[in-house]
Amino acid sequence: MDPLRSLVRDAVAGDAGAMQRLIGAVAPSVLRLARVVLGPARADAEDVAQESLLGFVAALGGFRGECSVLHYACRITVRAAVAARRRGEERAQQAEELGRTAGVCNDHLGGEPAVAARRRALVRELLDELPEVCDDGVDNDCDELWDCADPDCAAAPECCVPAGPEACANRVDDDCDGSTDCSDFDCRGDASCAGCSVEICPDSRDNDCDGDVDCRDADCAEEPGC
């Protein structure tokens, strides 16, 4: 479940504290996205971010949960930043035309299409960073696929499809219970797990026979040396 959704509900209901926390949660991403769209040469990214946040607040009543709250804020930011960039480009074009009239060389503007294309690619990359939550019924990354239908969730435990009983030596969680091979209760007593025990993290051995050794073993994740 999107943790910001409850803040939206409370903010729309008039909770000033919820509104403040909501704005604080999305503001860093909004400012970052405004800077990406406008480019480093523009000094008005903070103004555009503020405009975007005002638009986000005004549009909260229309939020229907089709995607995550953060993505909703990013959509509004992209529109505001693109509009600001176009206004800037129109002013630059007017200045260029004036410069031509005065015989001024404007060769430095020749690379702008490539810069704009790169900027659009960066925006797409930023939006792609919004992760899919695999069990909330929402298309968080707005790719028209959600939960286990989204390829991003292929390795998520909640999307595991049991292939049958646990096979004890294939490094696959066949029965989707979260345990693999000899660490699975079903493999106790299996011949391939003879001699297996609890993983000892600094001895370079696969003590629990799950195919992972020392710090590569999930059982060692909290060990200081890992």
C-alpha positions in Angstrom: 0.0 0.0 0.0 1.3 3.5 -0.9 2.2 5.0 2.5 1.4 8.5 1.1 -2.2 7.7 0.2 -3.4 8.0 3.8 -1.8 11.5 3.9 -3.6 12.5 0.8 -6.9 11.4 2.3 -6.3 13.3 5.5 -4.9 16.4 3.7 -8.0 16.5 1.4 -10.1 16.3 4.6 -8.5 19.4 5.9 -5.7 18.1 8.1 -3.0 20.8 7.9 -0.4 18.5 9.5 -1.0 15.8 7.0 -0.7 18.3 4.1 2.6 19.5 5.5 4.0 16.0 5.8 2.7 15.1 2.3 4.4 18.1 0.7 7.6 17.4 2.6 7.6 13.8 1.3 7.2 14.7 -2.4 9.2 18.0 -2.5 12.7 16.5 -3.0 11.6 14.5 -6.0 9.6 17.4 -7.4 12.7 19.7 -7.2 15.0 17.1 -8.7 12.6 16.5 -11.6 12.2 20.2 -12.3 16.0 20.6 -12.5 16.2 17.6 -14.9 13.5 19.0 -17.2 14.8 22.6 -17.2 18.5 21.7 -17.4 21.4 23.0 -15.3 21.5 26.4 -17.1 18.1 27.4 -15.8 18.0 29.2 -12.4 14.2 29.0 -12.0 14.0 25.3 -11.0 13.0 26.2 -7.4 10.2 28.5 -8.7 8.9 25.8 -11.0 9.1 23.2 -8.2 7.0 25.6 -6.0 4.5 26.1 -8.8 4.3 22.3 -9.2 3.7 21.7 -5.5 0.9 24.3 -5.6 -0.6 22.5 -8.6 -0.2 19.2 -6.8 -2.1 20.5 -3.7 -4.8 21.9 -5.9 -5.2 18.6 -7.8 -5.3 16.4 -4.7 -9.1 16.2 -4.9 -8.8 14.7 -8.3 -6.4 11.9 -7.3 -8.0 8.6 -8.0 -5.2 6.2 -7.1 -4.4 5.0 -10.7 -0.7 5.3 -9.8 1.4 6.2 -6.7 1.1 9.6 -5.1 4.7 10.4 -5.9 4.2 9.6 -9.6 1.1 11.8 -9.5 3.2 14.7 -8.2 5.9 14.0 -10.8 3.3 14.1 -13.7 2.2 17.6 -12.5 5.9 18.6 -12.2 6.7 17.5 -15.7 3.8 19.5 -17.2 4.8 22.6 -15.2 8.5 22.3 -16.1 7.9 21.6 -19.8 5.6 24.6 -19.9 8.2 26.8 -18.3 10.9 25.5 -20.6 8.7 26.2 -23.6 8.2 29.8 -22.4 12.0 30.1 -22.1 12.6 28.7 -25.5 10.1 31.1 -27.0 11.9 34.0 -25.4 15.2 32.6 -26.6 13.8 32.3 -30.2 12.6 35.9 -30.0 16.1 36.9 -28.9 17.7 34.8 -31.7 15.5 36.5 -34.3 16.4 39.9 -32.9 20.1 38.9 -33.0 19.9 37.8 -36.6 18.4 41.2 -37.4 21.3 42.8 -35.7 23.8 40.4 -37.4 24.6 38.6 -34.2 26.0 35.0 -34.6 24.0 32.4 -32.7 25.9 29.3 -33.6 25.9 28.2 -29.9 22.1 27.4 -30.2 22.8 24.6 -32.7 23.2 21.9 -30.0 19.8 22.6 -28.3 17.8 19.8 -30.0 20.3 17.2 -28.8 20.3 18.7 -25.3 16.5 18.6 -25.3 16.4 14.9 -26.4 18.9 14.0 -23.6 16.7 15.9 -21.1 13.6 14.0 -22.2 15.5 10.7 -21.8 16.6 11.7 -18.3 13.0 12.4 -17.4 12.0 9.0 -18.6 14.8 7.4 -16.6 13.7 9.3 -13.5 10.1 8.1 -13.8 11.3 4.6 -14.4 12.9 4.7 -10.9 9.5 4.8 -9.3 9.2 1.2 -8.1 6.3 -1.2 -8.5 4.8 -2.4 -5.2 3.9 -6.0 -5.9 0.9 -6.6 -3.7 -1.1 -3.3 -3.5 -3.4 -3.5 -6.6 -1.9 -0.2 -7.9 0.2 0.5 -11.1 2.8 2.4 -9.1 5.2 2.9 -12.0 2.4 3.7 -14.4 3.5 1.2 -17.1 -0.1 -0.2 -17.4 1.0 -3.4 -15.5 0.6 -3.9 -11.8 1.5 -6.4 -9.1 2.6 -9.8 -10.3 1.7 -8.9 -13.9 4.5 -6.4 -13.9 7.9 -7.9 -15.0 9.5 -5.8 -12.2 7.8 -8.2 -9.7 9.0 -11.4 -11.3 11.3 -12.2 -8.4 9.0 -10.9 -5.6 8.1 -13.6 -3.1 4.4 -12.7 -3.3 4.5 -13.4 -7.0 6.1 -16.9 -6.7 4.1 -19.7 -8.4 4.7 -23.0 -6.7 6.3 -25.5 -9.1 5.8 -28.4 -6.8 7.4 -29.9 -3.7 10.8 -28.4 -2.6 13.7 -30.0 -4.5 16.6 -29.9 -2.2 19.6 -29.2 -4.4 18.5 -26.8 -7.2 18.8 -23.4 -5.4 15.1 -22.7 -6.2 12.3 -22.0 -3.8 10.1 -24.6 -5.5 7.2 -24.5 -3.0 7.3 -20.7 -2.6 7.6 -20.8 1.2 10.6 -18.4 1.3 13.1 -21.1 2.1 15.4 -22.8 -0.5 17.0 -26.3 -0.6 18.3 -27.5 2.7 17.1 -24.5 4.6 13.5 -25.6 3.8 11.9 -27.6 6.5 10.7 -30.1 3.8 14.3 -31.0 3.1 15.2 -32.2 6.6 16.3 -35.8 6.3 17.0 -35.5 2.6 20.2 -37.2 1.5 21.5 -34.1 -0.2 21.2 -32.2 3.1 23.2 -34.7 5.2 25.7 -32.8 7.4 24.0 -29.5 6.9 23.7 -27.1 9.9 23.3 -23.4 10.7 25.5 -21.1 8.4 28.7 -20.1 10.1 29.6 -16.8 8.4 33.4 -16.6 8.3 34.5 -20.1 7.6 34.2 -20.2 3.7 31.8 -23.2 3.9 28.2 -23.6 2.9 27.2 -24.9 6.3 23.4 -24.9 5.7 23.7 -26.3 2.2 21.6 -23.6 0.5 24.3 -22.8 -2.1 25.4 -19.6 -0.6 28.6 -19.2 1.5 29.4 -16.8 4.3 28.3 -13.2 3.6 26.5 -14.2 0.4 24.1 -16.2 2.5 21.0 -14.3 3.7 21.5 -15.8 7.1 24.6 -13.7 7.5 23.1 -10.4 6.5 23.2 -9.0 10.0 26.7 -10.3 10.9 29.1 -7.4 11.5 31.7 -8.7 9.1 29.1 -8.7 6.3 
